[in-house]
């Protein structure tokens, strides 16, 4: 029982250090196996339960993460191409803008002024990448 607790903790630590659903399912499977271990006959049955649970949890998390990733991409695609107005420039040289009900910071390779309009061409981390609109 305590062996599975230790294994679970190790997998959760690995997941915290290297995020990306690498070992999350193993940690969850080890925790469930720990709970099930008093009801299983021997260590081989515990190990088989751990393997089966790992596979089941892997399949479930893969589907969930795929749906989450698709939803995230949809939001990025919706923001890309939006026209925004520069509200201010902060002390670090980033542009303060308001888009989609939220305050954002943006950066641009073009020089932009307060009140000027720009197009959102990408998102890098938590900042929008802006491109100066060409006067037509």
C-alpha positions in Angstrom: 0.0 0.0 0.0 2.7 2.5 1.0 4.8 1.5 -2.0 2.0 2.7 -4.3 1.8 6.0 -2.4 5.5 6.5 -3.0 5.2 5.6 -6.6 2.2 8.0 -7.0 4.2 10.8 -5.3 7.2 10.2 -7.6 5.0 10.4 -10.7 3.3 13.6 -9.5 6.7 15.2 -8.9 7.8 14.2 -12.4 4.6 15.7 -13.8 5.2 19.0 -11.9 8.8 19.2 -13.1 8.0 18.2 -16.7 4.4 19.3 -17.4 2.6 18.1 -20.4 0.7 15.0 -19.3 3.8 12.9 -19.4 3.3 10.9 -16.2 0.0 12.2 -14.8 -1.9 9.1 -15.7 0.7 6.9 -13.9 0.4 9.0 -10.8 -3.4 8.8 -10.8 -3.3 5.0 -11.5 -0.8 4.5 -8.7 -3.0 6.4 -6.2 -6.1 4.3 -7.2 -4.0 1.1 -7.0 -3.0 2.2 -3.5 -6.7 2.4 -2.5 -7.4 -1.0 -4.2 -4.3 -2.8 -2.8 -6.0 -4.1 0.4 -8.6 -5.8 -1.7 -6.2 -7.5 -4.1 -4.6 -10.9 -3.4 -1.0 -10.3 -4.3 1.5 -7.9 -5.8 1.0 -9.2 -9.3 -2.7 -8.4 -9.2 -1.8 -4.9 -7.9 0.7 -4.5 -10.8 -1.9 -5.6 -13.4 -4.5 -3.2 -11.9 -1.9 -0.4 -12.1 -1.2 -1.2 -15.8 -4.9 -1.4 -16.7 -5.8 1.8 -14.9 -2.8 3.6 -16.5 -4.1 2.6 -20.0 -7.7 3.6 -19.2 -6.6 6.9 -17.7 -4.2 7.6 -20.6 -7.1 7.1 -23.1 -9.4 9.4 -21.1 -6.9 12.2 -20.6 -5.8 12.0 -24.2 -9.4 12.6 -25.3 -9.9 15.4 -22.7 -6.6 17.1 -23.6 -7.4 16.9 -27.3 -10.8 18.6 -26.7 -9.2 21.3 -24.5 -6.4 22.0 -27.1 -9.0 22.3 -29.8 -11.0 24.8 -27.8 -7.9 26.8 -27.0 -6.9 26.9 -30.6 -10.4 28.2 -31.5 -10.0 31.1 -29.1 -6.6 32.0 -30.5 -8.0 31.8 -34.1 -10.9 34.1 -33.1 -8.5 36.7 -31.6 -6.1 36.6 -34.6 -7.0 39.2 -37.1 -8.8 41.5 -34.7 -8.3 45.2 -34.9 -7.4 46.9 -31.6 -6.6 50.4 -30.5 -3.5 51.2 -28.5 -4.8 52.6 -25.1 -1.3 53.3 -23.6 2.3 52.3 -23.5 3.6 50.9 -20.2 7.0 51.6 -18.7 8.4 48.4 -20.2 7.5 49.5 -23.8 4.5 47.1 -24.1 1.2 48.3 -25.5 -1.9 48.3 -23.3 -5.0 47.3 -25.3 -8.5 46.2 -24.6 -9.9 43.2 -26.6 -12.8 40.8 -26.1 -13.7 42.2 -22.7 -10.1 41.9 -21.3 -7.1 44.1 -20.9 -4.1 42.8 -22.8 -0.5 43.7 -23.3 0.9 43.6 -26.7 4.2 43.9 -28.5 5.0 45.0 -32.1 8.0 45.2 -34.3 6.4 48.3 -35.7 6.4 51.6 -33.8 2.9 52.3 -32.6 1.4 55.4 -30.9 -1.4 55.8 -28.4 -4.8 55.9 -30.2 -3.4 54.1 -33.3 -5.1 51.0 -34.6 -3.2 47.7 -35.0 -4.1 44.1 -36.1 -3.5 41.1 -33.9 -1.4 38.7 -35.9 -0.4 36.2 -33.2 -0.3 35.4 -29.4 3.0 34.7 -27.7 2.5 33.6 -24.2 0.3 36.2 -22.6 1.0 39.0 -25.1 -0.6 39.8 -28.3 1.7 40.4 -31.3 0.5 43.5 -33.2 1.0 44.8 -36.7 0.6 48.4 -37.6 -2.4 48.9 -39.9 -1.3 50.4 -43.3 -3.1 53.5 -44.2 -5.2 53.0 -47.3 
